[in-house]
Amino acid sequence: MNLSQKLQRAQADTRRQFFAQAGLGLGAIALSSLLNQESQAAKPNWQIPAKAKNIIYLHMAGSPSQLELFDHKPTLSRLHNTECPKEYLEGKRFAFIRGVPKMLGSQAQFKQHGESGQWVSNHLPNLSKVIDDLCVIRTVHTEQFNHSPAQLFMHTGNSLLGYPAMGSWVTYGLGSENENLPGFVVLSSGGKTPSAGKSLWGSGFLPTVYQGVQCRTDGGDPILFLSNPDGMSRAGRRKTIDAIADLNRYQHQHIGDPETLTRIAQYELSFRMQMFVPEVMDIGKESKETLELYGAQPGYVSEAESAADPRRLYKGNDPTFANNCLLARRLVENGVRFVQLYDWGWDHHGSSPGESIDETLPIKCQQTERAIAGLITDLKQRGLFDETLIVWGGEFGRTPMMQNNVNKDLKKGFVGRDHHPHAFTMWMAGGGIRGGAYGQTDDIGYYIAENPVSVRDLQATILHQIGIDPHKFSFPYQGLQQRLIGPTEEGRVLKEILA
């Protein structure tokens, strides 16, 4: 059979015949899931009853200080400006602290709020109104104390590059609820991507169809290169995609690489997204009341996004994050399984102007907490809160002692805290999570006093709530059954915080 005859035969194959020939490779499973083909007859052994249908993960890149937001420490305030005891320094590793620093009392005022009586700082006036909906976990700890590896560990389960993001794992396991939208969408604000870059939403060793799709909210095309080029009609694009698909099917039949099937899926999804994405991404269709609830501004272009110096972000309010929160609600409402929001600018070392914690943290809170409270309120009003799991946090916490930096040019010390992996705060809400507080740190917030929560525990709990057994859910790679929670099945589901 010559090449022309083989191509004709490949073109004549129906999609059902093609899948029958392709077998049950991962690429075929990926394409079948995305194109809503017939589901497997038996439910996978890792699938369990789900409390949540969707996840919105809010990552504050750089890591906010728990001691200025949720972890009230009067003892630390009394020790302010005293020399740090040696037991907190000897044998410890820090990113920047050198010598003997002084203790740093909280640069915020705390009050109790809600029926739960949780302590919340004055930097979070809107979030304090919905505090009873949040499960504030004060005792998270991590293995990493530098930004990039800590972010990778939090989102991929490994501090090294090349591992799938949490959103990739979830969509690999559950697929998408809407064949016209990707299952995993990424939105960013703050003028920069996180330190670990786009690896945080990569698919790693999973088929590339499961990588996160980054969308823009700056007034241009929501997704780069999604629109047809000048002179190309939709009918012309359809013919082009069909021709490329025929060639890809022929290649798969003769080479067998499952990534070829992924390529077909991506072309098909992109074609459908051309019609559906602009509608979903248009937050201008929301009511005035809803926009006001979030503090969103349709069509806003951030100065930080367009400026050469991202620190211009600190000079005023930026509604980009608010727009992204509103868009996250629209996306989960339309069946997107996992929406990841990254907001840059939460690193508060105090080593230079623009990094002082008493200057930047209030501004970052002003830019985000109203929108987060609005998101929770909006989801509740629409009946989506109980089926949407919201996660908030950074990659680690901040130290109880100041970083001890002095700017020699200005002859002024800028107040800041170093990286702290031993105890920090994150919170979850909705999706079968009960409100209240969990865990307790010591009097200065350095060590965990009760109910420690590892990053693996958080990952296991998130998977459990979305309907995946975190210990049975795996993928064979490099001779191991790889899991988001690690190949040795680390991590436990935090049943104490489940509703």
ROVEXRO-714929 format. One record per atom (N, C-alpha, C): x negated, y, z; residue in one letter. Coordinates in pm, whole numbers, plus 32768, in hexadecimal, padded with zeros to 4 digits. Layout:
BEGIN
XYZa...
END
This chain:
BEGIN
7FAB7F898000m800080008000m7FA7807C8000m7FBB80D77F9Dn7F67814E7F98n7F9981B77FF9n7F4D82268004l7F6E828D8068l7FF682CA804Fl801882E37FD2s8099831F7FB2s810C82C57FDEs80FD82437FC7q816681E57FEEq817381DF8086q810281E580CBk810881E1815Ek814E825D8195k813182D2815Bl8173834C8187l82088345816El822F831280FBq82BD830580DBq830282A8813Eq82BD823C8162r82F781DE81C2r8305821F824Br829D826B8273a82A382AF82F4a8313831482F7a8327835E8289q839183C18282q841B83808288q842683048258a84A882C18254a84D0828982DBa847082798335d8490824183B8d84EE829C8404d855282638442t85A982B28498t856482C9851Dt8594832A856Cr8559834685EEr856582CE8649r85D782878643r85EB82128699r858881A48673r8572818D85F0q8512812985C4q8484815085EFq846981D285E8f83E48202860Df83C581E486A0f842681FF86F8f841081E48785f8404814E879Ff844F80FD8756a8445806D8767a83B8803E8743a837D807786DAq82F7805186B1q828E80898711q82AB80FF8748a82498141879Da823A80FE8825a829E80B0884Eg8296806B88CEg82B380C78943g828080A389B9l829E80EE8A33l822381388A65l81D1816A8A09g815F81BB8A32g818D823A8A74g813282798ABFl815682F28B09l818283628AADl814383688A38g816C83CF89DAg81FB83BC89ADg8224833F8995a82AC8323896Da830E834589DDa82E683258A58i833B83478ACBi834B83DE8AD5i82DB84278ABFa82E084B88AC6a834084EF8A5Ea833184C389E3l838584F68978l841684CE898El842C845389BBs84B4842489D4s84F884798A3Es84AC849B8AA8s84E584ED8B12s850A85778ADFs84AE85B58A96l84C6863E8A69l853586498A03l854385E489B0l85A885E98947l862A85A68970l8637858689F1n86B2854A8A25n86D784CA89DBn8672847589C4q868E83F2898Aq86C8839789F6q86E7831A89CFe872182BB8A2De86C382A88AA4e86FA82AC8B1Ds86A9829E8B95s8688820B8BADs862381F48C01q8600816B8C20q867381288C6Aq868280A58C52a86F4805D8C8Ba86EB80588D23a867380448D57a866280378DE7a862780B78E21a865980E08E94k862381568ED6k859781378F0Ak853581908EF4p84AD81768F26p84AC81618FBCp844F81108FECn844F80EF907Bn8426816590D2n83F181CF9095w83CA824490E2w843982AC90EBw84A6829890A4q851182FA90A6q856C82E2911Eq8588834C9169i85D9834491E2i864583B091DAi86AB83A89230p87138411922Fp86D6849B9245p86FD84FA91F3a86C3858091F8a871B85E09246a86DD86389290k872386A692D1k87208724927Dk86B88732922Ca86A787A891D7a86A1877E9145a86D687D190EEk86CF87BB905Ek865E880A901Ek8639887A905En85D588D49025n857A89089094n85068939906Ai84A5897290C8i847889FA9096i84768A5C90EFi84388ADE90D4i83C68AED9139i834C8AEC9108y82D68AF4915Ey82998B7F9150y82928BC891BEl825D8C5091C2l81D28C4D9201l816B8C5A91AEh80E28C5491E3h80A78CE091E7h807C8D09925Em803E8D8B9273m7FA68D799269m7F708D8D91F1a7EE48D6E91D5a7E878DCB9221a7E2A8D91926Ag7DCE8DDC92BFg7DE68DBE9351g7E608D9B9371s7E8B8D6C93F5s7EAD8DDC9456s7F2E8DED9471p7F5B8E5394D1p7F368E2C955Fp7F288E9095B3s7F068E78963Fs7F828E51968Es7F7F8DDA96C6q7FEE8DAB9719q7FFA8DFF9797q7F8C8E3B97C3l7F8A8E869841l7FC98F109834l7FE38F3B97BBe802A8FB997A2e80B88FA2976Fe80E28F259762l81658F0A9727l81BF8EB2977Dl81918E3A97A2f81EA8DDA97E3f81B68DA19867f81338DAA9881d80FB8D6998F8d80D68DD4995Fd81338DED99BAh81268E589A1Dh80C78E2D9A8Dh805C8E7A9AA3k7FF78E569B06k7FD68ECE9B60k80258EE19BCBp80088F509C29p7F7E8F469C69p7F518ECB9C83t7ECC8EBA9CC0t7E5F8EF09C65t7E6D8ED89BE4l7E0B8F0A9B84l7E098FA39B85l7E7D8FDF9B91s7E8390729B95s7E3D90A89C12s7E4A90609C81r7E05908C9CFCr7D6E907F9CEFr7D4090239C9Cl7CB1900D9C89l7C7690649C1Al7CC990B89BE0h7C9D910A9B6Eh7C1C91569B8Ch7BBE914D9B2Fn7B3F91949B32n7ADD915E9B9An7AFE90EB9BD6t7A9D90A99C2Et7A4B90469BDBt79D8901F9C0Ee79808FC69BC4e79BC8F3A9BBCe79B48EFE9B46c79ED8E799B33c79A08E119B84c79E58DBC9BD1p79A18D539C1Dp79528CF59BC1p78E28CC49BF4k78888C739BA3k78C78BF09B74k79248BBA9BC3e795D8B389B9Ce79AB8B3E9B19e79D18BB79AF0y7A188BC59A72y79B98BDF99FCy79378BE59A1Bl78D58C0499B3l786F8B95999Fl78438B589A0Ce77D78AF59A02e78068A7899B7e77B88A529953g77D789DB9905g784889ED98A2g78798A679893k78E98A819837k78B48AC097B5k78FE8AA7974Br78DB8AE296CAr79408B4F96A7r790D8BBF9678f79618C2E964Cf79378C5895C0f79928C99957Ba79728CC994F6a79158D4294FDa792E8D9E955Ef78E28E1B9560f78B28E4595EAf78ED8E159655i78C68E4296DBi78358E1D96F8i77EC8E7F9728r77628E6B9754r77518EAE97DCr76FC8E74982Eg76E68EAF98B1g775B8E95990Eg77708EF1996Cv77DA8EE399D0v78428F5099B7v78B28F2D997Dp79198F909961p796D8FAE99DCp79C2901199D0k7A1F90329A3Bk7AAB8FFD9A1Bk7AF88FE89A83m7B808FB79A70m7BD590289A33m7C378FFF99E5l7C8D906099A0l7D1E904599C3l7D58909E9A14g7DE690929A34g7E3C90A999B9g7EB6907B99C0s7F0F9086994Cs7F2291189922s7F1C913098A1q7F3391B59869q7FC691C49842q801F91919897a80B09198987Fa80F691919905a817791B69903q81CA91A9997Aq822F91389963q824690E999CBf829E907599BFf831E90869A10f838B905099DBk840990459A24k844A8FC09A04k84A18F959A5Dq84ED8F1A9A44q85698F3A99F2q858A8EE09995h85FA8EF6993Ah864D8E77992Bh86CC8E8C990Bg87268E1D98EDg874E8DCD9967g87A88D6E994Fe87D28D1599BCe87608CBD99EBe87028CA19993s86908C4C99B7s86298C979A0Cs86328D1C9A0Eg85D58D6A9A5Fg85468D649A2Eg85338D5499AEq84AB8D4A997Aq84668DD4997Bq83E58DD1999Aw83968E4B9998w83708E6D9908w83918EE698DEv83738F149857v833B8FA29862v82D88FC3980Fs82999046981As82EA90B297D2s82C8912D97F1n830D919F97B4n82EF91AE971Fn8290916196EBh82729164965Ch82DC9118960Ah833690D1964El8397907D9608l842790A09631l8452911C961Cp84D79145964Bp854A90FC9606p853D90DE9586n85A89098953En85A690039559n852F8FCA955El85268F3B9577l85538F189605l85438F769663s856F8F5D96ECs86078F4A96F3s86508F819691k86E28F749690k87118EE99666k86BA8E9F9623v86DE8E1795F7v86848DB0963Av86468DD696ABi85E28D8196EAi861D8CFB9717i869D8CF69737d86D98C789762d86E08C1196F2d86D18C3D9676d86D18BE09605d86478BA495EDd85DF8BDC962El85568BB19616l85278B4F9680l84DF8AE99656c84958A9596B4c84058AC596AFc83DC8B0F9715v83568B49971Av82F88AE49759v82998AB4970Ai823A8A4E9736i81B68A949758i81988A9E97D8r81258AEF9804r80A38AA0980Dr80A68A1F97F1t803389C99810t7FFE897E9797t7FFD89C29725v7FC4898496ADv7F2B898D96B5v7EE889269688h7E5589299682h7E2888E995FFh7DB0890F95D2t7D7E88E19551t7CEC88B8955Ct7CBC887494F6e7C30884794F2e7BD488AF94B6e7C0B89169478q7BBB8974942Aq7BC38A019465q7B568A4F9456f7B598AD8948Bf7B2B8B3F9425f7B1C8B1893A5n7B058B779339n7B7B8B7392D9n7B948BE49299h7C138BF39250h7C2D8B8A91E6h7BD28B7D9186s7BEE8B239115s7C048A939140s7BA98A55918Dp7BC289CB91B5p7C3C89BC9210p7C578A229263a7CCC8A1A92BBa7D4E8A23926Ba7D508A799205q7DC78A8291AFq7DDC8A019161q7D6F89CA912Cl7D79894B90E4l7DAB88DC9140l7D7688D791B9f7DA088709218f7E33887C923Bf7E6088F7924Dm7EEC890F9270m7F4988E591FFm7F2489029183h7F8188F09114h7F6A887290C1h7EF2883790CBt7ED887BD907Dt7EB3874690D4t7E9C875E9156g7E7686F191AEg7DE386CF91A8g7D94871E915Dn7D0587049152n7CBE87899140n7C4C879A9180s7C0388189177s7BB0882490F7s7BAE87B990A8l7B6487B9902Al7BC387D38FB5l7B8B88008F47l7BDA88188ECFl7C0487938E8El7C7087998E40g7C9787258DF0g7D0786D28E28g7D4A87038E92y7DB886B88ECDy7E3D86FE8EB4y7EAA86B38EAAp7F2C86EF8E87p7F6187498EF5p7FA287B58ECAa7FE5880F8F28a806087CD8F62a808B87FF8FD4m810287CA9014m817A87CE8FB7m818A883D8F6Eg81F888468F0Fg81EE87DF8EA0g817587BD8E79s816287558E13s818986CD8E49s816386B08EC4w818B86318F02w822486278F09w826486938F33v82F686908F43v833C867B8EBEv831186C38E57t835486B58DD5t833086308D93t82B985FC8DAEy829685768D7Dy82F5850E8DBAy831385208E3Bg836984BF8E7Cg83FD84CE8E5Dg842A854A8E4Cl84BA85628E42l84E6859E8DBDl848985D08D6Cg84AF860F8CEEg84F186958D05g852E86CA8C9Cs8571874B8CA2s860787398C97s865187918CD9e86E4878C8CD1e871887D38C55e86C3881B8C0Fn86EE88688B9Bn868B884E8B2An86B8880D8ABFe865E87EB8A52e862D88648A04e866888D98A1Cn8640895289D6n85DB89A78A23n85B7897B8A99l855789C48AEBl84EF89628B22l847689928B3Ap8412893A8B7Ap843C891A8C08p840D88A98C3Bg842E88838CC3g83DD88CD8D2Bg836D89098D02f830E89488D5Ff82E889CF8D24f83138A3C8D68v82FA8AC58D38v82A78B0F8DA0v82478B608D70v81ED8BAC8DC6v81FF8C418DABv82098C908E16l82148D218E0El81AA8D5C8E6Bl81698DC78E41s81018E028E95s81148E998EA0s80E18ED08F0Cs80E68F608F25s806B8F888F74s805890098F84g7FE7903A8FD1g7F6F90628F7Eg7F7890558EFBg7F0D90878EA7g7EA190248E83g7E9D8FB08EC6k7E388F4B8EA8k7E738EC18EC1k7E3A8E5E8E7Et7E5D8DD48E9Dt7E138DAA8F1Ct7E3F8D408F5Fp7DF88D138FD8p7D678CEE8FBAp7D178CE19022s7C898CC69012s7C6E8C468FC4s7CC08BDF8FD7a7CAC8B5F8F93a7CDF8B618F04a7D1F8BCD8EDAg7D488BDD8E50g7DB98B818E26g7DC18B6A8DA4k7E308B1E8D6Bk7E298A898D87k7DBC8A5D8DC4s7DB489D18DEEs7E1F89B18E56s7E518A198E99l7EB88A038F00l7F3B89D58EC5l7F5089E88E44w7FCB89B38E07w7FAC89598D90w7F34891E8D90g7F1088BE8D28g7F4988348D47g7F4E87E08CE1s7F86875A8CF1s7F1D86F18D13s7E9B87188D15g7E3386B98D3Bg7E33863E8CE3g7E3785C98D21f7E35854C8CD6f7EC0851D8CACf7F2885688CD2l7FAE85498CA0l7FBB857D8C11l801C854C8BC3p803185828B3Cp8042861A8B41p800A865F8ADFt800786F18AE2t8091872F8AD8t80F686E18AB2v817D87178AACv81AE87438B35v816987168B9Fy819487378C27y814A87AE8C63y80F387EF8C18q80AF88648C4Dq811288D88C5Bq80F489348CB6g814B89A78CC9g81488A048C52g81BA8A3F8C32v81C58AA08BC6v81CA8B2A8C05v81648B7B8BEAq815E8C008C26q81B48C618BD4q820A8CA98C19c82608D0C8BD9c82378D988C06c82558DF98BB1r82358E858BCEr82B68ED48BE2r82AE8F3A8C36t83228F908C4Ft82FE90228C38t829F903C8BE0d826F90C58BCCd82AD91098B53d831890D18B1Dg835B91118AADg833790D78A26g82CB90888A1Cg82A8904689A0g82F08FC18993g82C28F6E8936d82FC8EE9892Bd82EA8E9F89AFd83538E5E89E3p83478E188A62p82D88DAE8A62p82C58D6D89EEi825E8D0789E1i820D8D278964i818B8D2F8972l81358D528901l81438CED8890l81478D1F8815f814A8CCE879Bf81CA8C7D878Bf82338CA087D8l82B08C5787CAl83008C888752l82F78D0A8736s83438D4386C7s83088D178641s835F8D1585DBn83308CF78555n82D88D688521n826F8D4A84D6p821E8DB48499p826E8DFD842Ep823F8E72840Bd82818EC183A3d828F8E6F8322d83078E7382E8g831F8E2B826Cg834D8D9C827Dg834E8D6C82FAm83798CE18314m84078CE1834Am84648CA08305s84EE8C948333s84FA8C1C8390s856B8C1583D7r85818BA2842Fr858A8B2183DDr85C98B288369a85D28AB18314a85488A8782E4a84F48AEB82C5g846B8ACB829Cg841B8A8C830Cg842D8AC08388r83EA8A8783FBr841889F78411r849A89DD83FEr84CD8956840Fr848A88F483AEr847C891C8331k843C88C782CDk83A988B082F0k836789198321t82DA890B8346t82CA88A983B8t831E88B4841Fi8316885A8492i833387CB8468i839687B78411d83B6873083E2d834086F28399d82FC87428345a828A870F82FAa821786E98359a81FE874183BEi81948724841Fi81B786A88470i823786998494a8263862484E1a824E85A48492a826B85A8840Fd8256853283BBd81C3850983BDd816A856B83B1l80DB854D83B4l80B08518843Dl80E6855284A8n80C58523852En80F784958546n816E84758514r81A283ED8523r814A838984D7r812183B18461y80C8835A8414y80458344845Fy800E83AF8498q7F9283A484E3q7FA28347855Aq8012835485A3h802783008618h8031826D85F3h807482508584q808481C5855Bq7FFE8184853Aq7F9D81D58510h7F1E819C84E8h7EB081AC8550h7EC2820985AFi7E5C821F8616i7E9181FB86A1i7F0F821B86BAg7F4C81F48739g7F35825087AEg7EFE82C78797d7EE683258804d7F6A835F8835d7F90834788B3p8011837C88E4p8019841588E2p7FA6845988E3e7FA984EA88DCe7FE4851B8858e7FE284C587F2t802184EA8774t80B784FC8787t80F284A687D7l818184B387F3l819C85328845l8142855188A0t814F85CD88ECt814F8645888Ft80F98641882Ar80F286AE87CAr817686C18781r81B58653875Bi8239865A871Bi829D869B8779i829B867087F8a82F886A6885Ba82E7873B886Da82698768886Dq824F87F78883q8281884B880Dq8270881A8794y82A388628720y833C886B8726y837C87FC8748e840E87FA874Ce8443885687BAe84028850882Fl842D88A5889El841B8938887Bl83AA895A883Es839289E58818s83FC8A1887B8s842689C3875Bf848D89EA86FBf85118A088741f853589B587A0r85B289CC87E8r85A78A458845r85308A58887Em851C8AC888D9m852A8B4E8891m850E8B538810q851B8BD187C6q85A88C0B87D3q860B8BB587D9m86968BE287E2m86C18BFD8872m86898BAF88CFf86BF8BAF8957f86728C0A89B6f85EE8C1189A7v859B8C5B8A07v85BE8CEF8A0Dv85C98D37899Ep85E78DC789A8p86658DE489F7p86CA8D9089ECe87468DA38A36e87308D928ACBe86EB8D288AF2v86D48D0D8B7Fv86788D768BBFv86178DA58B73m85B38E008BA9m85E48E908BB3m86578EAE8B80d86898F388B7Ed86D08F598C01d86848F8D8C62i86C18FAF8CE2i8716902D8CD7i870E90748C66g876290E98C52g87F690C78C4Cg881690488C3Ck88A1901C8C38k88DE90138CC4k8889901F8D2Be88BB90168DB4e890490968DDCe895B908A8E3Es89A790FE8E6Cs894C91608EB7s897A91DB8EC3k893092418F0Ck891B92168F9Dk898191D68FD7e897891AA9062e890C913F9074e890390E49013t889F907A901Ct881290B3900Ct8800910D8FADl877E914C8F9Bl875391979019l87B291DB9058e8796922590D2e877291C69144e87B391529149l879890F091B1l870690C591AFl86CF90B0913Ay86449085912Cy85E290FB9128y861391709100g85B991DE90E1g857991CD9059g85BF918A8FFEa858B916C8F7Aa85A291E08F19a854B91ED8EB7q855692548E4Fq853E92138DC7q85A591F58D7Bp859391B78CF7p8538920A8C9Dp84DE91C58C58g848692098BF9g840F924F8C37g83FF92468CBBy8390928B8CFDy830B924D8CD5y82A992A08CB6v822192738C99v81C692A58D09v818992498D51s8137926C8DC4s80BA92B88D9Cs809A93228DE6e801B93688DD0e7FA6930A8DE7e7FB292B28E49a7F4692568E67a7F2C91F88DF2a7F9791D38DA9e7F8691798D38e7F3A91BE8CC6e7F4D92408CB7s7F1292868C46s7E9292D28C69s7E7192DB8CEAa7DFD93278D13a7D7F92D38D12a7D0E93138CFBa7C8F92CB8CFEa7C6E92A18D8Da7C9692F18DEDd7C7A92D48E79d7CF992A38EBDd7D0292218EDDp7D7D91EC8F1Ap7D9C92298FA1p7D3A926B8FE2r7D5692A39066r7DB3931B905Er7DD293498FE6r7E3993B08FD9r7EBF937D900Br7EC992FB9016l7F4392BE904El7F6492F990D6l7EFF931D9123y7F15934991ACy7F4893D891B6y7F4C941F9146k7F6F94AD914Ck800694C79147k805494619139g80E394789137g813193F7912Bg81B394029132n8207938C912An82059352909Dn821292CF9093d820F92889014d827F92219015d82E992358FC5p835B91DA8FC8p8349915B8F75p82CF91408F44t82BA90C98EF2t82E0904B8F3Et82B990428FBCf82DC8FCC900Cf83728FC0901Df83B590309033a8447902F903Fa84888FFB8FBFa8457902A8F4Dn84898FF78ECDn84768F608EC3n84028F308EEFn83E68EA28EE8n84418E508F44n845F8E858FBAc84BA8E3F9015c85458E328FD9c85758E9E8F9Dl85F88E998F5Dl85F58E388EE7l85898E3B8E9Dl857C8DDE8E2Dl85768D4E8E5Dl85368D378ED0a85318CAF8F08a85BD8C7B8F23a86128CD18F59r869D8CA68F70r86E18C838EEDr86CD8CD68E85r87098CBB8E02r86D48C378DC7r86568C1B8DDEl861B8BA18DA6l86528B248DEBl86558B228E70v868B8AAB8EB3v871F8A9C8E98v87648B0D8E89e87F28B0B8E67e88098AC98DE0e87A58AD28D89n87AF8A988D04n87638A148CF7n874289D68D68g8710894E8D64g867A893C8D65g862A89A78D78v859989958D83v857B89538E09v852E88EA8E05r851788998E7Cr84BB88DC8EE2r844F891A8EB2f83E8894F8F0Cf83BD89D98EDAf83D18A408F2Bv83A88AC78F08v833C8AF28F6Bv82C78B148F37q82558B3B8F8Aq823B8BD08F79q82408C1A8FE7l821F8CA98FE6l819A8CBE902Dl813C8CFE8FE9y80BE8D259026y80B98DBD9031y80938DED90A7d80838E7D90BBd7FF88E9690F2d7FA78EDF90A6w7F1B8EF990CDw7F128F769124w7EAC8F79917Bg7E908FF191C9g7E998FE0925Fg7E9B8F649291w7EAF8F4A931Fw7E2C8F2B9369w7DBB8F569332d7D3A8F3E9372d7D148FBC93BFd7D068FB19443h7CF890299497h7C7A901F94EEh7C07902B94ADh7B88901F94F6h7B61909F953Fh7B8D9111950Eg7B64918E954Dg7AD691B5952Bg7A9F917A94BFs7A139195949Ds7A01920F9444s7A6F92479412s7A6692BB93B9s7AEB930293B5s7AF0937D9382p7B7093C29375p7BD09370931Ep7C4C936C9345g7CAD931D92FBg7CBC9290932Dg7C6A92699391e7C7491E393C9e7C9391E4945Ee7CA092599498s7CBB92619527s7D47922A9543s7D5091D195A4i7DCD918A95BCi7E3C91E895E7i7E1B9252962Dd7E8292B09658d7EB1930995E6d7E6993079576e7E9293549501e7EDB92FE949Be7E9F928C947At7ED2923C940At7F4491DF942Ft7F3F91A594A7l7FA8914594CBl8033918494CEl804691FA9508p80CB92389502p80FB924F9473p809E92769419i80C7928F938Fi80EF920D934Ai80A191A39361k80C691229325k814C90F1935Ak8165910893D8c81E890E19410c8258913393D1c824191B593BEq82A6920A937Eq82C491DA92F1q826191A592ACq8272917A9223q82B890F29216q82C090A79283t82F0901D9276t83658FF792D1t83679029934Fe83C48FED93AFe8455900F9393e847190829359r84FB90A29335r852E904292CAr84DB90279269a85038FCD91FDa85178F3F922Fa84C38F13928Di84D18E8C92C2i85538E819311i856E8EE59365a85ED8EE493AEa86638EEA934Ea86558F3A92E3g86BE8F41927Dg86D28EBC9238g86658E75921Cl866F8DF091DEl86BD8D909235l869F8D8F92B6i86E78D369311i877B8D5A9316i87998DDB9323t88248E089328t886E8DE792A8t882E8DFF9237d886B8DE691B5d88888D5291A0d88278CFD91C3l883C8C6C91B7l88B08C3E920Dl88BB8C769285k89298C4F92DEk89AF8C7C92A4k89B48CF5926Eq8A318D279235q8A608CD491BFq8A038C9A9176r8A238C4D90FEr8A2F8BB89118r8A218B909196g8A2C8B0291B6g89B38AB1918Bg89408AF2917Al88C98AAD914Al88608A9891B8l88758AD3922Df88108ACF9295f87F68A4292C6f886089F592DEd884F89709316d880B890F92B7d880E892D9234e87CF88D391D3e874D890B919Ae8720897C91D0t86A389B891A3t864389C29219t85D18980920Fl856B89859277l850C89FA925Bl85018A5692BBi84A68AC892AEi842F8AB0930Bi83B78AC292D6v833C8AB39324v82EE8B35931Av82B98B65938Aw826B8BE2938Dw81EB8BCB93DAw817B8C0593A8g80FF8C0093F3g80868C1E939Eg80118C1E93DEg7F928C309399g7F448BAF9398g7EC08BB89382e7E6D8B40937De7E2A8B219402e7E228B83945Bf7DF38B7194E5f7E1F8BEB9534f7DEC8BFE95AEg7E148C6F9600g7DA38CD19612g7DAF8D25967Cr7D498D8A9699r7D1C8D7B972Ar7CA18DA09745t7C648D8D97C9t7C9B8DEE9831t7C9B8DC598B1p7CC38E21991Dp7C5B8E8E9936p7BE08E77990Bm7B788EDC991Dm7B698F2E989Cm7B378FA898A9m7B258FFB9832m7AA88FCF97E7m7AA28FF3976Aq7A338FC59717q79B2900D9736q79BB90829777n794390C797A6n78F391079735n793B913896D0n78F8917C9662n78F39213967Dn788B9253964Ev787F92E49654v7854931695CCv78A093749596n787B93B29517n781694219534n779A9408950Ek772F94659535k773B94EC94EFk777394ED9476d777E956B942Dd77E195C99470d784F9593949El78B795E594DAl78AA95EC9572l784B959D95A9k7837959B963Ak78B895789683k78FE9519964Ck797F94F69687k79959460967Fk79CA942A96EBg79EC939C96E8g7A7A938A96B9g7A90932B965Df7B16930F962Cf7B48928F966Df7BBF929296A1v7BF3922496F0v7C1991B09694v7BE6913996B3g7C0890C59662g7BF1904396ADg7C298FD69673r7C1A8F5296ADr7BDF8EF39645r7B8E8E969673d7B508E349619d7BAF8DBE9600d7B868D6395ABh7BD48CEB958Ch7BDC8C909606h7C4F8C519619h7C618BFB968Eh7CB18B7F9666h7C708B0A965Dp7CB78A909633p7CF78A4196A4p7CD98A659722h7CFF8A0F9792h7D918A1D97BEh7DD08A8E97A2a7E5C8AA297CAa7E938B1A977Fa7EFE8B049732f7F3E8B7496EEf7FD18B5596D9f801B8BBA96ACt80AD8BB096A4t80DC8BA69614t813A8B4A95FEm81878B439583m82198B3095ABm82748B46954Cw82FF8B29956Cw83468AE994F6w83B18A9E9518m84098A6294B5m84988A8C94D4m84EB8A8A946Ea85788AAC9481a85CB8A669417a864A8A4D9438g86A48A0D93D9g867E897D93C2g86C0893D9360g869888B89336g8692885093A3g86EB88589407g86EE87F49471g868C880D94E3g8657888894EDi85FC88AC955Ai864988FE95C2i863988DB963Fr867F892596A8r863589A596C9r867E8A0896FCg863F8A839728g86008A7397B1g85AC8AD397D8g856B8ACF985Ag84D58AD5984Dg84908ABB98BBa83FE8ABE98BCa83CA8A3298D7a83548A1498A3y8316899298BAy828289A598D3y82538967993Fg81C6896C9960g819F89E599B3g812F89D999F8q81008A449A4Eq80688A489A4Bq802F8AC19A3Et7F9E8AD09A45t7F778AFE9AD1t7EF48B029AEBd7EC58B2C9B6Fd7EDB8BC39B83d7EAC8BF89BF3d7ECD8C819C1Ad7E988CEB9BBAd7E308CC99B6Di7DFA8D2D9B10i7E108D049A7Ei7E518C929A68g7E6E8C6799E1g7DF98C289998g7D978BF499E4y7D228BB899A5y7D388B249988y7D668ADA99ECy7D7B8A4B99DEy7E108A2999E9y7E3289B399BDi7EBB898199C9i7ECF89449A53i7F39896B9A97a7F5789379B1Ca7FB488BF9B17a801588C19ABAe8071884F9AAEe80AC88499A22e80CA87D099F6n810787B59973n80B487E798FCn803C87AF98EBp7FED87D59876p802E87A797F4p801C87F5978Bv805587D69707v7FE687E696A0v7FC187799660s7F59878095F9s7F9787A89573s7F4087CF9517v7F6E87EC948Fv7FB087719453v7F7986FB9470r7FB6867E9441r8044866C9477r8058869294F5d80DE8688952Fd814086E294E4d8115875B94C5l816A87B79479l818D877D93F1l8127874993ABq813D87109327q819D8699932Eq818986449391a81E085D093A1a827085FA93BAa82838660940Bt8309868F942Ct834E86CD93B3t830387199365i833C875692ECi836A86EA928Bi831686869273l833D861A9218l83B685CF924El83B885B492CEh8428856D930Ch84AB85B792F8h84A9863A9308q8525868892FCq8558868D926Cq84FF8682920Bi852986889180i855185FD914Bi8541859691A1g856F8511917Ag850284B2914Dg848684C7917Di841584749159i83D2843F91D8i83C183BB91DFd83768381924Ed82E283A19239d82A783F5928Ep821E84249273p81B583B6927Ap81D3834892BEh817182DD92CEh81798277925Eh81ED82659223k81FC820691B5k81E58247912Ck81F382CA9125f81E8831290A6f815583249083f812682E59017s809982E78FF7s808382DC8F61s800582EC8F3Af7FDD82E28EAEf7F5282A38EAAf7F3E823A8E5Bp7EBB81F98E58p7E54824F8E0Dp7DE6826F8E51y7D7E82C08E13y7CFB82A78E5Cy7C9282908E11q7C0C82768E45q7C0B82038EA9q7C5B819D8E8Dg7C5C81258EE0g7CA981318F61g7CEE81A28F75l7D3B81B78FF0l7DCB81D98FCFl7E2481BF902Bq7EAD81EF901Fq7EAF827D9057q7EA382DD8FFDq7E9C83689026q7F25839C9050q7F2583EC90B9r7F9E842A90ECr7F8384BE9108r7FED850B910Al7FDD85979133l7FA4859C91C0l7FCD85419217i7FA0854192A2i7F1E84F392B5i7EDE84CB9246g7E5E8486924Fg7E6C83F09238g7E0683B09204p7E0D832291E3p7E1882C7925Cp7DF682FA92D4t7DFE82A7934Ct7E8382B99395t7EE482F59351e7F6B83069387e7F6C83589408e7F2083C39409e7F24841E947Ce7FA8846B947Be7FC284AE94E7g8038850494EEg80B284BC9523g80FC85029576r817884CD95AAr81E985319591r82608500957Ev82D48556956Ev82F6859195F7v8307861595FAl8325865A9678l83BA864E9696l83E085DA96C9k846E85C096E2k84A8861E974Dk8450865497A0e848086AD980Ae84BB872E97D4e84988754975Ci84CA87D39727i853A87BD96C1i8564874296ACl85CD8725964Cl8655873A968Bl86B08773963Ea8738878D9670a87848709967Ea
END
